[in-house]
């Protein structure tokens, strides 16, 4: 399988880790939510995450990117997953739509992702962007919910603690190397 999820709260530094992994030669798949937000904002929707079909749009793009990534050599590191989108729907108080539900079922039934997930912990601050308009307190609540959702679905979180980018990236790289050589954790 060797499809790894790198996730964490907004502003945790996961995208910087992903960029370094990509520069180091690993195949990576971009975060879908950021691109869905950017496109919607370019079309004049200021806060697309408030739209009822937002999480379904994210899940659809995640599915297309995951299927396209199967052409890459292994391992592949994904910046978030449909499980993150499910946690986001819960955090936003959105209903879980048909597309997201179908994608959650598919990744479970097809054993799409490794059961061990790299969970990048927040650094204790948030740098706002056009797509990231979350307070530190909300980000910390989302981080906790995010971890609970992954755990409730049977995933094992490998914590990447706050720290310098090179230290965090080295930890992920070392764990990727170790994890991709060992068999996947059994499915519940």
Biotite code that builds the C-alpha atoms (Angstrom):
import biotite.structure as struc

atoms = struc.array([
    struc.Atom([0.000, 0.000, 0.000], chain_id="A", res_id=1, res_name="UNK", atom_name="CA", element="C"),
    struc.Atom([2.495, 2.671, 1.162], chain_id="A", res_id=2, res_name="UNK", atom_name="CA", element="C"),
    struc.Atom([0.000, 5.539, 0.952], chain_id="A", res_id=3, res_name="UNK", atom_name="CA", element="C"),
    struc.Atom([0.786, 7.652, 4.003], chain_id="A", res_id=4, res_name="UNK", atom_name="CA", element="C"),
    struc.Atom([-1.275, 10.479, 5.477], chain_id="A", res_id=5, res_name="UNK", atom_name="CA", element="C"),
    struc.Atom([0.455, 13.548, 6.904], chain_id="A", res_id=6, res_name="UNK", atom_name="CA", element="C"),
    struc.Atom([-2.067, 15.611, 8.804], chain_id="A", res_id=7, res_name="UNK", atom_name="CA", element="C"),
    struc.Atom([-2.465, 18.084, 11.630], chain_id="A", res_id=8, res_name="UNK", atom_name="CA", element="C"),
    struc.Atom([-4.245, 21.221, 12.641], chain_id="A", res_id=9, res_name="UNK", atom_name="CA", element="C"),
    struc.Atom([-4.221, 24.302, 10.401], chain_id="A", res_id=10, res_name="UNK", atom_name="CA", element="C"),
    struc.Atom([-0.952, 26.172, 10.772], chain_id="A", res_id=11, res_name="UNK", atom_name="CA", element="C"),
    struc.Atom([0.926, 23.201, 12.270], chain_id="A", res_id=12, res_name="UNK", atom_name="CA", element="C"),
    struc.Atom([3.663, 23.272, 9.637], chain_id="A", res_id=13, res_name="UNK", atom_name="CA", element="C"),
    struc.Atom([2.647, 20.081, 7.846], chain_id="A", res_id=14, res_name="UNK", atom_name="CA", element="C"),
    struc.Atom([2.780, 21.682, 4.404], chain_id="A", res_id=15, res_name="UNK", atom_name="CA", element="C"),
    struc.Atom([6.372, 22.823, 5.008], chain_id="A", res_id=16, res_name="UNK", atom_name="CA", element="C"),
    struc.Atom([7.261, 19.246, 6.012], chain_id="A", res_id=17, res_name="UNK", atom_name="CA", element="C"),
    struc.Atom([5.548, 17.984, 2.878], chain_id="A", res_id=18, res_name="UNK", atom_name="CA", element="C"),
    struc.Atom([7.474, 20.463, 0.692], chain_id="A", res_id=19, res_name="UNK", atom_name="CA", element="C"),
    struc.Atom([10.758, 19.231, 2.168], chain_id="A", res_id=20, res_name="UNK", atom_name="CA", element="C"),
    struc.Atom([9.791, 15.601, 1.621], chain_id="A", res_id=21, res_name="UNK", atom_name="CA", element="C"),
    struc.Atom([8.957, 16.436, -1.985], chain_id="A", res_id=22, res_name="UNK", atom_name="CA", element="C"),
    struc.Atom([12.294, 18.211, -2.484], chain_id="A", res_id=23, res_name="UNK", atom_name="CA", element="C"),
    struc.Atom([13.943, 15.121, -0.970], chain_id="A", res_id=24, res_name="UNK", atom_name="CA", element="C"),
    struc.Atom([12.398, 13.038, -3.757], chain_id="A", res_id=25, res_name="UNK", atom_name="CA", element="C"),
    struc.Atom([9.255, 11.539, -2.237], chain_id="A", res_id=26, res_name="UNK", atom_name="CA", element="C"),
    struc.Atom([5.961, 11.567, -4.116], chain_id="A", res_id=27, res_name="UNK", atom_name="CA", element="C"),
    struc.Atom([3.459, 13.855, -2.420], chain_id="A", res_id=28, res_name="UNK", atom_name="CA", element="C"),
    struc.Atom([-0.192, 14.707, -2.999], chain_id="A", res_id=29, res_name="UNK", atom_name="CA", element="C"),
    struc.Atom([-1.386, 18.230, -2.301], chain_id="A", res_id=30, res_name="UNK", atom_name="CA", element="C"),
    struc.Atom([-4.088, 19.191, 0.176], chain_id="A", res_id=31, res_name="UNK", atom_name="CA", element="C"),
    struc.Atom([-7.454, 19.377, -1.591], chain_id="A", res_id=32, res_name="UNK", atom_name="CA", element="C"),
    struc.Atom([-9.284, 21.761, 0.771], chain_id="A", res_id=33, res_name="UNK", atom_name="CA", element="C"),
    struc.Atom([-6.840, 24.613, 0.171], chain_id="A", res_id=34, res_name="UNK", atom_name="CA", element="C"),
    struc.Atom([-7.309, 24.293, -3.591], chain_id="A", res_id=35, res_name="UNK", atom_name="CA", element="C"),
    struc.Atom([-11.109, 24.092, -3.339], chain_id="A", res_id=36, res_name="UNK", atom_name="CA", element="C"),
    struc.Atom([-11.022, 27.246, -1.197], chain_id="A", res_id=37, res_name="UNK", atom_name="CA", element="C"),
    struc.Atom([-8.667, 29.086, -3.577], chain_id="A", res_id=38, res_name="UNK", atom_name="CA", element="C"),
    struc.Atom([-10.818, 28.302, -6.614], chain_id="A", res_id=39, res_name="UNK", atom_name="CA", element="C"),
    struc.Atom([-14.036, 29.317, -4.863], chain_id="A", res_id=40, res_name="UNK", atom_name="CA", element="C"),
    struc.Atom([-12.442, 32.554, -3.652], chain_id="A", res_id=41, res_name="UNK", atom_name="CA", element="C"),
    struc.Atom([-11.252, 33.281, -7.208], chain_id="A", res_id=42, res_name="UNK", atom_name="CA", element="C"),
    struc.Atom([-14.908, 32.888, -8.225], chain_id="A", res_id=43, res_name="UNK", atom_name="CA", element="C"),
    struc.Atom([-15.959, 35.438, -5.591], chain_id="A", res_id=44, res_name="UNK", atom_name="CA", element="C"),
    struc.Atom([-16.996, 33.177, -2.688], chain_id="A", res_id=45, res_name="UNK", atom_name="CA", element="C"),
    struc.Atom([-15.194, 34.686, 0.320], chain_id="A", res_id=46, res_name="UNK", atom_name="CA", element="C"),
    struc.Atom([-15.756, 31.852, 2.808], chain_id="A", res_id=47, res_name="UNK", atom_name="CA", element="C"),
    struc.Atom([-16.443, 28.687, 0.783], chain_id="A", res_id=48, res_name="UNK", atom_name="CA", element="C"),
    struc.Atom([-16.129, 26.455, 3.852], chain_id="A", res_id=49, res_name="UNK", atom_name="CA", element="C"),
    struc.Atom([-19.534, 27.812, 4.879], chain_id="A", res_id=50, res_name="UNK", atom_name="CA", element="C"),
    struc.Atom([-21.171, 26.385, 1.734], chain_id="A", res_id=51, res_name="UNK", atom_name="CA", element="C"),
    struc.Atom([-23.194, 23.181, 2.298], chain_id="A", res_id=52, res_name="UNK", atom_name="CA", element="C"),
    struc.Atom([-21.382, 21.236, -0.434], chain_id="A", res_id=53, res_name="UNK", atom_name="CA", element="C"),
    struc.Atom([-17.857, 22.263, 0.620], chain_id="A", res_id=54, res_name="UNK", atom_name="CA", element="C"),
    struc.Atom([-16.791, 18.991, 2.241], chain_id="A", res_id=55, res_name="UNK", atom_name="CA", element="C"),
    struc.Atom([-18.224, 16.949, -0.648], chain_id="A", res_id=56, res_name="UNK", atom_name="CA", element="C"),
    struc.Atom([-16.209, 19.076, -3.099], chain_id="A", res_id=57, res_name="UNK", atom_name="CA", element="C"),
    struc.Atom([-13.064, 18.460, -1.043], chain_id="A", res_id=58, res_name="UNK", atom_name="CA", element="C"),
    struc.Atom([-13.747, 14.719, -0.816], chain_id="A", res_id=59, res_name="UNK", atom_name="CA", element="C"),
    struc.Atom([-14.259, 14.520, -4.582], chain_id="A", res_id=60, res_name="UNK", atom_name="CA", element="C"),
    struc.Atom([-10.922, 16.199, -5.275], chain_id="A", res_id=61, res_name="UNK", atom_name="CA", element="C"),
    struc.Atom([-9.203, 13.998, -2.686], chain_id="A", res_id=62, res_name="UNK", atom_name="CA", element="C"),
    struc.Atom([-10.559, 10.907, -4.434], chain_id="A", res_id=63, res_name="UNK", atom_name="CA", element="C"),
    struc.Atom([-9.367, 12.040, -7.864], chain_id="A", res_id=64, res_name="UNK", atom_name="CA", element="C"),
    struc.Atom([-5.917, 12.894, -6.512], chain_id="A", res_id=65, res_name="UNK", atom_name="CA", element="C"),
    struc.Atom([-5.587, 9.612, -4.635], chain_id="A", res_id=66, res_name="UNK", atom_name="CA", element="C"),
    struc.Atom([-6.506, 7.583, -7.709], chain_id="A", res_id=67, res_name="UNK", atom_name="CA", element="C"),
    struc.Atom([-4.069, 9.587, -9.866], chain_id="A", res_id=68, res_name="UNK", atom_name="CA", element="C"),
    struc.Atom([-1.323, 9.096, -7.268], chain_id="A", res_id=69, res_name="UNK", atom_name="CA", element="C"),
    struc.Atom([-1.469, 5.337, -7.736], chain_id="A", res_id=70, res_name="UNK", atom_name="CA", element="C"),
    struc.Atom([0.699, 5.896, -10.819], chain_id="A", res_id=71, res_name="UNK", atom_name="CA", element="C"),
    struc.Atom([3.527, 7.197, -8.594], chain_id="A", res_id=72, res_name="UNK", atom_name="CA", element="C"),
    struc.Atom([6.282, 5.031, -7.215], chain_id="A", res_id=73, res_name="UNK", atom_name="CA", element="C"),
    struc.Atom([5.816, 4.171, -3.567], chain_id="A", res_id=74, res_name="UNK", atom_name="CA", element="C"),
    struc.Atom([5.710, 5.578, -0.941], chain_id="A", res_id=75, res_name="UNK", atom_name="CA", element="C"),
    struc.Atom([3.290, 8.462, -1.515], chain_id="A", res_id=76, res_name="UNK", atom_name="CA", element="C"),
    struc.Atom([2.593, 11.031, 1.210], chain_id="A", res_id=77, res_name="UNK", atom_name="CA", element="C"),
    struc.Atom([-0.834, 12.685, 1.217], chain_id="A", res_id=78, res_name="UNK", atom_name="CA", element="C"),
    struc.Atom([-1.414, 16.134, 2.693], chain_id="A", res_id=79, res_name="UNK", atom_name="CA", element="C"),
    struc.Atom([-4.606, 15.220, 4.545], chain_id="A", res_id=80, res_name="UNK", atom_name="CA", element="C"),
    struc.Atom([-7.262, 12.636, 3.658], chain_id="A", res_id=81, res_name="UNK", atom_name="CA", element="C"),
    struc.Atom([-11.039, 12.212, 3.560], chain_id="A", res_id=82, res_name="UNK", atom_name="CA", element="C"),
    struc.Atom([-10.839, 11.446, 7.287], chain_id="A", res_id=83, res_name="UNK", atom_name="CA", element="C"),
    struc.Atom([-9.582, 14.993, 7.791], chain_id="A", res_id=84, res_name="UNK", atom_name="CA", element="C"),
    struc.Atom([-12.505, 16.224, 5.706], chain_id="A", res_id=85, res_name="UNK", atom_name="CA", element="C"),
    struc.Atom([-14.871, 14.261, 7.938], chain_id="A", res_id=86, res_name="UNK", atom_name="CA", element="C"),
    struc.Atom([-13.286, 15.877, 11.026], chain_id="A", res_id=87, res_name="UNK", atom_name="CA", element="C"),
    struc.Atom([-13.651, 19.264, 9.323], chain_id="A", res_id=88, res_name="UNK", atom_name="CA", element="C"),
    struc.Atom([-17.346, 18.639, 8.641], chain_id="A", res_id=89, res_name="UNK", atom_name="CA", element="C"),
    struc.Atom([-17.853, 17.822, 12.313], chain_id="A", res_id=90, res_name="UNK", atom_name="CA", element="C"),
    struc.Atom([-15.839, 20.877, 13.383], chain_id="A", res_id=91, res_name="UNK", atom_name="CA", element="C"),
    struc.Atom([-17.852, 23.170, 11.098], chain_id="A", res_id=92, res_name="UNK", atom_name="CA", element="C"),
    struc.Atom([-21.159, 21.588, 12.104], chain_id="A", res_id=93, res_name="UNK", atom_name="CA", element="C"),
    struc.Atom([-21.841, 20.529, 8.497], chain_id="A", res_id=94, res_name="UNK", atom_name="CA", element="C"),
    struc.Atom([-23.821, 17.433, 7.647], chain_id="A", res_id=95, res_name="UNK", atom_name="CA", element="C"),
    struc.Atom([-21.669, 14.660, 6.225], chain_id="A", res_id=96, res_name="UNK", atom_name="CA", element="C"),
    struc.Atom([-22.660, 14.621, 2.558], chain_id="A", res_id=97, res_name="UNK", atom_name="CA", element="C"),
    struc.Atom([-23.114, 11.722, 0.161], chain_id="A", res_id=98, res_name="UNK", atom_name="CA", element="C"),
    struc.Atom([-19.779, 12.164, -1.617], chain_id="A", res_id=99, res_name="UNK", atom_name="CA", element="C"),
    struc.Atom([-17.828, 12.315, 1.655], chain_id="A", res_id=100, res_name="UNK", atom_name="CA", element="C"),
    struc.Atom([-19.699, 9.320, 3.074], chain_id="A", res_id=101, res_name="UNK", atom_name="CA", element="C"),
    struc.Atom([-19.037, 7.312, -0.088], chain_id="A", res_id=102, res_name="UNK", atom_name="CA", element="C"),
    struc.Atom([-15.355, 8.230, -0.018], chain_id="A", res_id=103, res_name="UNK", atom_name="CA", element="C"),
    struc.Atom([-15.005, 7.272, 3.650], chain_id="A", res_id=104, res_name="UNK", atom_name="CA", element="C"),
    struc.Atom([-16.614, 3.915, 2.866], chain_id="A", res_id=105, res_name="UNK", atom_name="CA", element="C"),
    struc.Atom([-14.356, 3.381, -0.160], chain_id="A", res_id=106, res_name="UNK", atom_name="CA", element="C"),
    struc.Atom([-11.093, 4.120, 1.641], chain_id="A", res_id=107, res_name="UNK", atom_name="CA", element="C"),
    struc.Atom([-12.153, 1.794, 4.468], chain_id="A", res_id=108, res_name="UNK", atom_name="CA", element="C"),
    struc.Atom([-13.322, -1.025, 2.198], chain_id="A", res_id=109, res_name="UNK", atom_name="CA", element="C"),
    struc.Atom([-10.349, -0.786, -0.175], chain_id="A", res_id=110, res_name="UNK", atom_name="CA", element="C"),
    struc.Atom([-7.785, -0.254, 2.619], chain_id="A", res_id=111, res_name="UNK", atom_name="CA", element="C"),
    struc.Atom([-6.500, 2.786, 0.746], chain_id="A", res_id=112, res_name="UNK", atom_name="CA", element="C"),
    struc.Atom([-4.231, 4.352, 3.390], chain_id="A", res_id=113, res_name="UNK", atom_name="CA", element="C"),
    struc.Atom([-1.707, 2.995, 5.849], chain_id="A", res_id=114, res_name="UNK", atom_name="CA", element="C"),
    struc.Atom([-3.180, 2.704, 9.321], chain_id="A", res_id=115, res_name="UNK", atom_name="CA", element="C"),
    struc.Atom([-0.276, 4.658, 10.786], chain_id="A", res_id=116, res_name="UNK", atom_name="CA", element="C"),
    struc.Atom([-0.818, 8.391, 10.269], chain_id="A", res_id=117, res_name="UNK", atom_name="CA", element="C"),
    struc.Atom([1.714, 11.183, 10.799], chain_id="A", res_id=118, res_name="UNK", atom_name="CA", element="C"),
    struc.Atom([-0.020, 13.725, 13.056], chain_id="A", res_id=119, res_name="UNK", atom_name="CA", element="C"),
    struc.Atom([1.804, 17.065, 13.056], chain_id="A", res_id=120, res_name="UNK", atom_name="CA", element="C"),
    struc.Atom([1.136, 18.922, 16.307], chain_id="A", res_id=121, res_name="UNK", atom_name="CA", element="C"),
    struc.Atom([0.445, 22.651, 16.287], chain_id="A", res_id=122, res_name="UNK", atom_name="CA", element="C"),
    struc.Atom([3.326, 25.001, 16.964], chain_id="A", res_id=123, res_name="UNK", atom_name="CA", element="C"),
    struc.Atom([1.358, 27.223, 19.349], chain_id="A", res_id=124, res_name="UNK", atom_name="CA", element="C"),
    struc.Atom([0.568, 30.021, 16.891], chain_id="A", res_id=125, res_name="UNK", atom_name="CA", element="C"),
    struc.Atom([-1.474, 30.592, 13.733], chain_id="A", res_id=126, res_name="UNK", atom_name="CA", element="C"),
    struc.Atom([-0.437, 32.624, 10.699], chain_id="A", res_id=127, res_name="UNK", atom_name="CA", element="C"),
    struc.Atom([-3.635, 33.724, 8.932], chain_id="A", res_id=128, res_name="UNK", atom_name="CA", element="C"),
    struc.Atom([-3.968, 33.284, 5.171], chain_id="A", res_id=129, res_name="UNK", atom_name="CA", element="C"),
    struc.Atom([-6.863, 33.730, 2.733], chain_id="A", res_id=130, res_name="UNK", atom_name="CA", element="C"),
    struc.Atom([-7.758, 30.074, 3.337], chain_id="A", res_id=131, res_name="UNK", atom_name="CA", element="C"),
    struc.Atom([-6.769, 29.909, 7.026], chain_id="A", res_id=132, res_name="UNK", atom_name="CA", element="C"),
    struc.Atom([-8.967, 32.151, 9.128], chain_id="A", res_id=133, res_name="UNK", atom_name="CA", element="C"),
    struc.Atom([-9.046, 30.139, 12.313], chain_id="A", res_id=134, res_name="UNK", atom_name="CA", element="C"),
    struc.Atom([-8.127, 31.311, 15.791], chain_id="A", res_id=135, res_name="UNK", atom_name="CA", element="C"),
    struc.Atom([-5.482, 29.512, 17.807], chain_id="A", res_id=136, res_name="UNK", atom_name="CA", element="C"),
    struc.Atom([-8.139, 28.325, 20.281], chain_id="A", res_id=137, res_name="UNK", atom_name="CA", element="C"),
    struc.Atom([-10.311, 26.926, 17.457], chain_id="A", res_id=138, res_name="UNK", atom_name="CA", element="C"),
    struc.Atom([-7.261, 25.309, 15.854], chain_id="A", res_id=139, res_name="UNK", atom_name="CA", element="C"),
    struc.Atom([-6.446, 23.584, 19.143], chain_id="A", res_id=140, res_name="UNK", atom_name="CA", element="C"),
    struc.Atom([-10.030, 22.315, 19.455], chain_id="A", res_id=141, res_name="UNK", atom_name="CA", element="C"),
    struc.Atom([-9.897, 21.103, 15.852], chain_id="A", res_id=142, res_name="UNK", atom_name="CA", element="C"),
    struc.Atom([-6.574, 19.375, 16.529], chain_id="A", res_id=143, res_name="UNK", atom_name="CA", element="C"),
    struc.Atom([-8.160, 17.413, 19.386], chain_id="A", res_id=144, res_name="UNK", atom_name="CA", element="C"),
    struc.Atom([-11.243, 16.522, 17.330], chain_id="A", res_id=145, res_name="UNK", atom_name="CA", element="C"),
    struc.Atom([-9.022, 15.531, 14.408], chain_id="A", res_id=146, res_name="UNK", atom_name="CA", element="C"),
    struc.Atom([-7.052, 13.120, 16.610], chain_id="A", res_id=147, res_name="UNK", atom_name="CA", element="C"),
    struc.Atom([-10.245, 11.674, 18.097], chain_id="A", res_id=148, res_name="UNK", atom_name="CA", element="C"),
    struc.Atom([-11.747, 11.035, 14.650], chain_id="A", res_id=149, res_name="UNK", atom_name="CA", element="C"),
    struc.Atom([-8.663, 9.219, 13.367], chain_id="A", res_id=150, res_name="UNK", atom_name="CA", element="C"),
    struc.Atom([-8.437, 7.126, 16.533], chain_id="A", res_id=151, res_name="UNK", atom_name="CA", element="C"),
    struc.Atom([-12.154, 6.277, 16.464], chain_id="A", res_id=152, res_name="UNK", atom_name="CA", element="C"),
    struc.Atom([-11.733, 4.944, 12.916], chain_id="A", res_id=153, res_name="UNK", atom_name="CA", element="C"),
    struc.Atom([-8.864, 2.658, 13.952], chain_id="A", res_id=154, res_name="UNK", atom_name="CA", element="C"),
    struc.Atom([-5.867, 4.686, 12.792], chain_id="A", res_id=155, res_name="UNK", atom_name="CA", element="C"),
    struc.Atom([-2.689, 4.932, 14.863], chain_id="A", res_id=156, res_name="UNK", atom_name="CA", element="C"),
    struc.Atom([-1.340, 8.454, 15.219], chain_id="A", res_id=157, res_name="UNK", atom_name="CA", element="C"),
    struc.Atom([2.397, 8.948, 15.056], chain_id="A", res_id=158, res_name="UNK", atom_name="CA", element="C"),
    struc.Atom([2.937, 12.336, 16.671], chain_id="A", res_id=159, res_name="UNK", atom_name="CA", element="C"),
    struc.Atom([5.315, 14.836, 15.118], chain_id="A", res_id=160, res_name="UNK", atom_name="CA", element="C"),
    struc.Atom([6.018, 17.291, 17.924], chain_id="A", res_id=161, res_name="UNK", atom_name="CA", element="C"),
    struc.Atom([6.584, 21.033, 17.418], chain_id="A", res_id=162, res_name="UNK", atom_name="CA", element="C"),
    struc.Atom([10.106, 22.032, 16.525], chain_id="A", res_id=163, res_name="UNK", atom_name="CA", element="C"),
    struc.Atom([12.410, 23.121, 13.729], chain_id="A", res_id=164, res_name="UNK", atom_name="CA", element="C"),
    struc.Atom([11.463, 22.029, 10.214], chain_id="A", res_id=165, res_name="UNK", atom_name="CA", element="C"),
    struc.Atom([14.589, 19.946, 9.660], chain_id="A", res_id=166, res_name="UNK", atom_name="CA", element="C"),
    struc.Atom([14.035, 17.990, 12.891], chain_id="A", res_id=167, res_name="UNK", atom_name="CA", element="C"),
    struc.Atom([10.365, 17.362, 12.126], chain_id="A", res_id=168, res_name="UNK", atom_name="CA", element="C"),
    struc.Atom([11.085, 16.352, 8.538], chain_id="A", res_id=169, res_name="UNK", atom_name="CA", element="C"),
    struc.Atom([13.879, 14.011, 9.617], chain_id="A", res_id=170, res_name="UNK", atom_name="CA", element="C"),
    struc.Atom([11.472, 12.314, 12.059], chain_id="A", res_id=171, res_name="UNK", atom_name="CA", element="C"),
    struc.Atom([8.852, 11.792, 9.361], chain_id="A", res_id=172, res_name="UNK", atom_name="CA", element="C"),
    struc.Atom([11.460, 10.588, 6.845], chain_id="A", res_id=173, res_name="UNK", atom_name="CA", element="C"),
    struc.Atom([12.897, 8.093, 9.350], chain_id="A", res_id=174, res_name="UNK", atom_name="CA", element="C"),
    struc.Atom([9.456, 6.812, 10.304], chain_id="A", res_id=175, res_name="UNK", atom_name="CA", element="C"),
    struc.Atom([8.450, 6.584, 6.638], chain_id="A", res_id=176, res_name="UNK", atom_name="CA", element="C"),
    struc.Atom([11.511, 4.515, 5.941], chain_id="A", res_id=177, res_name="UNK", atom_name="CA", element="C"),
    struc.Atom([10.795, 2.215, 8.882], chain_id="A", res_id=178, res_name="UNK", atom_name="CA", element="C"),
    struc.Atom([7.031, 2.026, 8.323], chain_id="A", res_id=179, res_name="UNK", atom_name="CA", element="C"),
    struc.Atom([7.181, 1.392, 4.578], chain_id="A", res_id=180, res_name="UNK", atom_name="CA", element="C"),
    struc.Atom([9.410, -1.639, 5.207], chain_id="A", res_id=181, res_name="UNK", atom_name="CA", element="C"),
    struc.Atom([7.120, -3.221, 7.780], chain_id="A", res_id=182, res_name="UNK", atom_name="CA", element="C"),
    struc.Atom([3.729, -4.755, 7.074], chain_id="A", res_id=183, res_name="UNK", atom_name="CA", element="C"),
    struc.Atom([0.622, -2.640, 7.477], chain_id="A", res_id=184, res_name="UNK", atom_name="CA", element="C"),
    struc.Atom([-1.132, -2.705, 10.793], chain_id="A", res_id=185, res_name="UNK", atom_name="CA", element="C"),
    struc.Atom([-4.064, -5.107, 10.832], chain_id="A", res_id=186, res_name="UNK", atom_name="CA", element="C"),
    struc.Atom([-7.467, -3.672, 9.967], chain_id="A", res_id=187, res_name="UNK", atom_name="CA", element="C"),
    struc.Atom([-10.186, -3.567, 12.585], chain_id="A", res_id=188, res_name="UNK", atom_name="CA", element="C"),
])
